[in-house]
């Protein structure tokens, strides 16, 4: 411009930059909100963005609340609800058969106060559990084959080495070694099975985890939900064991454990758990 015009150039005065307090305050607030949001997401990341988990749903006492407990109808209901497996209880009869029953007698389920070890299988056949036949162990296995993994608890006063031997024999006769896990609250019984039948899968049930669980000979540890923490799950995995949680029935606890690293949850509310898992 000045090359085409005579005269002395006059410099243009530099404009003073004015600071706008509202803009400065806005930036500061935005920064604080960004930090707060980052902290919130970090604290609840697993809830907001759950990772892919493979926690198995296992129906408690056959089919949980979906049908009569410890019956073939219950096992069918568990399968239809999408369960991975079912937990059942076996006890020995007076004549050496094995029937599915949780309690020490038939009072609650069939209105008969006699114990299974006081009755023959023929006598028990005349009873019904909540309107359904009381199945034998063989019948339970048959209904689950190719459909459900059967977590079989050795239960009651007849839970001994003979029961363990018989259970293994019956499982092998049905070619279901890969579809059965023998479980018990009696560690000596689990240790016996692990020692004599290392090819069988076993699980030791505990009310709480204390002591050196790495010394326990079993494939699964089963803990009550109140005792299960991520540290306990990690410790079990480090020991080469799987962790079962029993029995989370509330939506909140089911969601918590389905989003955890637990290997399976044993629950009465199978349909509810399956719905949560799909969400």
C-alpha positions as CSV (number, residue, x, y, z in Angstrom):
1,X,0.0,0.0,0.0
2,X,2.7,2.5,1.0
3,X,4.6,1.8,-2.3
4,X,1.8,3.6,-4.2
5,X,1.2,6.5,-1.8
6,X,3.6,9.3,-0.8
7,X,4.0,10.1,2.9
8,X,5.3,8.7,6.0
9,X,3.7,5.4,7.1
10,X,1.8,5.5,10.3
11,X,1.8,2.2,12.3
12,X,-1.6,0.9,13.2
13,X,-2.0,0.8,17.0
14,X,-2.1,-2.8,18.4
15,X,-5.5,-3.5,19.9
16,X,-5.6,-4.5,23.5
17,X,-6.9,-8.1,24.0
18,X,-9.7,-8.1,26.5
19,X,-10.3,-11.1,28.8
20,X,-13.9,-12.1,29.1
21,X,-14.6,-13.4,32.6
22,X,-17.6,-15.5,31.5
23,X,-15.6,-17.4,29.0
24,X,-12.8,-18.1,31.4
25,X,-15.2,-19.3,34.0
26,X,-17.0,-21.5,31.5
27,X,-13.7,-23.1,30.5
28,X,-12.9,-23.8,34.1
29,X,-16.3,-25.3,34.8
30,X,-16.1,-27.5,31.7
31,X,-12.7,-28.7,32.8
32,X,-14.0,-29.6,36.3
33,X,-17.0,-31.4,34.8
34,X,-14.7,-33.4,32.4
35,X,-12.5,-34.5,35.4
36,X,-15.6,-35.5,37.3
37,X,-17.1,-37.5,34.4
38,X,-13.8,-39.2,33.9
39,X,-13.6,-40.3,37.5
40,X,-17.3,-41.5,37.5
41,X,-16.8,-43.6,34.3
42,X,-13.6,-45.0,35.7
43,X,-15.4,-46.0,39.0
44,X,-18.3,-47.6,37.2
45,X,-16.7,-48.8,34.0
46,X,-17.6,-52.4,34.4
47,X,-21.3,-51.5,35.0
48,X,-21.5,-49.0,32.1
49,X,-19.5,-51.2,29.7
50,X,-19.7,-54.8,30.9
51,X,-17.1,-57.1,29.4
52,X,-18.0,-60.4,27.8
53,X,-18.4,-63.0,30.5
54,X,-19.1,-66.7,30.4
55,X,-20.6,-67.3,33.8
56,X,-22.8,-70.4,33.7
57,X,-26.4,-70.4,35.1
58,X,-27.1,-73.6,37.1
59,X,-30.5,-74.3,38.4
60,X,-30.8,-75.1,42.1
61,X,-32.4,-78.4,43.2
62,X,-33.3,-79.4,39.6
63,X,-35.1,-76.5,38.2
64,X,-35.1,-73.9,41.0
65,X,-38.4,-72.1,41.2
66,X,-39.4,-73.0,37.7
67,X,-40.9,-76.4,38.6
68,X,-41.1,-78.9,41.4
69,X,-37.7,-79.3,43.0
70,X,-35.5,-82.3,42.4
71,X,-37.8,-83.8,39.8
72,X,-37.5,-84.6,36.1
73,X,-40.0,-81.8,35.4
74,X,-37.6,-79.4,37.2
75,X,-34.7,-80.6,35.1
76,X,-36.7,-80.1,31.9
77,X,-37.7,-76.6,33.1
78,X,-34.1,-75.7,33.7
79,X,-33.1,-76.8,30.2
80,X,-36.0,-74.9,28.6
81,X,-35.1,-71.8,30.6
82,X,-31.6,-71.9,29.1
83,X,-29.6,-73.1,32.0
84,X,-26.2,-74.6,31.5
85,X,-26.7,-77.2,34.3
86,X,-28.7,-78.3,37.3
87,X,-27.7,-79.0,40.8
88,X,-29.4,-82.0,42.5
89,X,-29.1,-84.0,45.7
90,X,-29.0,-87.8,45.9
91,X,-29.6,-90.1,48.9
92,X,-29.6,-93.9,49.2
93,X,-32.7,-95.9,49.9
94,X,-33.0,-98.9,52.3
95,X,-32.5,-101.3,49.4
96,X,-29.5,-99.5,47.9
97,X,-31.1,-97.4,45.2
98,X,-30.5,-93.6,44.8
99,X,-33.2,-91.1,44.7
100,X,-33.3,-87.3,44.3
101,X,-34.1,-85.5,47.6
102,X,-32.7,-82.6,49.5
103,X,-34.2,-82.9,53.0
104,X,-33.5,-85.6,55.5
105,X,-37.1,-87.0,55.0
106,X,-40.0,-86.6,52.6
107,X,-42.2,-84.5,54.9
108,X,-41.9,-81.1,53.2
109,X,-42.0,-82.4,49.6
110,X,-44.4,-85.4,49.9
111,X,-46.0,-85.2,53.3
112,X,-44.3,-88.4,54.6
113,X,-42.0,-88.1,57.6
114,X,-40.0,-91.2,56.7
115,X,-36.3,-91.0,55.7
116,X,-35.1,-92.3,52.4
117,X,-32.8,-94.8,54.1
118,X,-35.9,-96.2,56.0
119,X,-37.7,-96.9,52.7
120,X,-37.3,-99.1,49.7
121,X,-37.5,-97.7,46.2
122,X,-40.8,-99.4,45.7
123,X,-42.2,-97.5,48.7
124,X,-40.8,-94.2,47.5
125,X,-42.3,-94.7,44.1
126,X,-45.7,-94.4,45.7
127,X,-44.9,-90.8,46.8
128,X,-44.9,-87.6,44.8
129,X,-42.9,-84.4,45.3
130,X,-45.3,-81.5,44.8
131,X,-47.3,-83.7,42.4
132,X,-44.3,-85.0,40.5
133,X,-42.7,-88.5,40.7
134,X,-39.6,-88.7,42.8
135,X,-36.8,-89.7,40.3
136,X,-33.9,-92.0,40.7
137,X,-30.4,-90.9,40.0
138,X,-30.5,-92.9,36.7
139,X,-33.7,-91.1,35.6
140,X,-32.1,-87.7,36.4
141,X,-29.1,-88.6,34.3
142,X,-31.2,-89.8,31.4
143,X,-33.2,-86.6,31.3
144,X,-30.0,-84.4,31.3
145,X,-27.8,-86.3,28.9
146,X,-26.7,-84.0,26.1
147,X,-28.7,-81.1,27.6
148,X,-27.5,-80.2,31.0
149,X,-24.4,-80.6,33.2
150,X,-25.5,-82.3,36.4
151,X,-23.9,-81.0,39.6
152,X,-24.8,-83.9,41.9
153,X,-24.5,-83.4,45.7
154,X,-23.8,-86.5,47.8
155,X,-26.4,-85.8,50.5
156,X,-27.6,-86.9,53.9
157,X,-26.6,-89.6,56.3
158,X,-25.9,-92.1,53.5
159,X,-23.3,-89.8,51.9
160,X,-20.3,-92.1,52.2
161,X,-17.7,-93.8,50.2
162,X,-20.2,-96.4,49.0
163,X,-22.4,-93.6,47.7
164,X,-19.3,-92.1,45.9
165,X,-18.4,-95.4,44.4
166,X,-22.0,-96.1,43.3
167,X,-22.4,-92.6,41.9
168,X,-19.3,-92.9,39.8
169,X,-20.4,-96.3,38.6
170,X,-23.8,-95.1,37.5
171,X,-22.4,-92.1,35.8
172,X,-20.0,-94.2,33.8
173,X,-22.7,-96.7,32.9
174,X,-24.5,-93.8,31.3
175,X,-21.3,-92.4,29.6
176,X,-21.8,-89.1,31.3
177,X,-18.4,-88.4,32.9
178,X,-18.0,-85.2,31.0
179,X,-21.6,-84.0,31.9
180,X,-21.4,-84.6,35.7
181,X,-19.7,-82.9,38.7
182,X,-19.9,-84.7,42.1
183,X,-20.1,-82.1,44.9
184,X,-20.3,-82.3,48.7
185,X,-19.9,-80.3,51.9
186,X,-17.7,-83.2,53.1
187,X,-14.2,-82.6,52.0
188,X,-13.0,-86.1,52.9
189,X,-15.5,-87.5,50.5
190,X,-14.4,-85.2,47.7
191,X,-10.8,-86.0,48.4
192,X,-11.7,-89.7,48.2
193,X,-13.2,-89.3,44.8
194,X,-10.3,-87.2,43.5
195,X,-7.8,-89.8,44.7
196,X,-9.7,-92.9,43.5
197,X,-11.4,-91.4,40.4
198,X,-9.2,-88.6,39.1
199,X,-11.0,-88.6,35.8
200,X,-14.2,-87.4,37.6
201,X,-15.0,-83.7,38.1
202,X,-15.6,-82.7,41.7
203,X,-16.6,-79.7,43.7
204,X,-16.2,-78.8,47.4
205,X,-18.9,-76.6,48.9
206,X,-18.0,-74.1,51.6
207,X,-19.9,-71.6,53.6
208,X,-16.9,-69.4,53.8
209,X,-13.4,-69.5,52.4
210,X,-10.7,-69.8,55.0
211,X,-7.2,-71.3,55.1
212,X,-5.1,-72.7,52.3
213,X,-7.7,-73.6,49.6
214,X,-4.8,-74.4,47.2
215,X,-4.3,-77.6,49.1
216,X,-7.9,-78.8,48.4
217,X,-8.2,-81.5,45.7
218,X,-11.2,-80.5,43.7
219,X,-12.1,-78.9,40.4
220,X,-14.7,-76.5,41.7
221,X,-15.1,-74.4,44.9
222,X,-18.6,-73.6,45.8
223,X,-19.1,-70.5,48.1
224,X,-22.2,-68.8,49.5
225,X,-22.7,-65.5,47.7
226,X,-21.9,-63.4,50.8
227,X,-18.4,-64.9,50.9
228,X,-17.5,-64.5,47.2
229,X,-15.2,-61.6,46.2
230,X,-13.2,-61.0,43.1
231,X,-10.1,-61.8,45.1
232,X,-11.5,-65.2,46.1
233,X,-12.4,-65.9,42.5
234,X,-9.0,-64.9,41.3
235,X,-7.3,-67.0,44.0
236,X,-9.4,-70.0,42.9
237,X,-8.5,-69.5,39.2
238,X,-4.8,-69.1,40.2
239,X,-5.1,-72.5,41.8
240,X,-6.6,-74.1,38.7
241,X,-10.1,-74.3,40.2
242,X,-13.4,-72.9,39.1
243,X,-15.7,-70.9,41.3
244,X,-19.4,-71.5,41.9
245,X,-21.6,-69.0,43.7
246,X,-24.7,-70.2,45.5
247,X,-27.5,-69.0,45.7
248,X,-27.9,-65.5,44.3
249,X,-31.6,-65.1,43.7
250,X,-32.1,-61.3,43.7
251,X,-31.7,-59.3,40.4
252,X,-28.9,-57.2,41.8
253,X,-26.8,-60.1,43.0
254,X,-27.4,-62.1,39.9
255,X,-26.3,-59.2,37.7
256,X,-23.3,-58.6,39.9
257,X,-22.1,-62.2,39.6
258,X,-23.0,-62.6,35.9
259,X,-20.7,-59.6,35.3
260,X,-18.0,-61.1,37.5
261,X,-15.3,-63.7,36.7
262,X,-17.2,-66.4,38.6
263,X,-17.6,-69.6,36.6
264,X,-21.1,-70.4,37.6
265,X,-24.0,-69.3,39.8
266,X,-26.5,-71.7,41.3
267,X,-29.8,-70.0,41.6
268,X,-33.5,-70.7,42.1
269,X,-34.6,-67.9,39.7
270,X,-33.3,-69.4,36.5
271,X,-35.5,-67.5,34.0
272,X,-34.7,-64.2,35.7
273,X,-30.9,-64.9,35.5
274,X,-31.1,-65.9,31.9
275,X,-33.0,-62.7,31.0
276,X,-30.3,-60.6,32.8
277,X,-27.6,-62.4,31.0
278,X,-29.1,-61.6,27.6
279,X,-29.5,-57.9,28.4
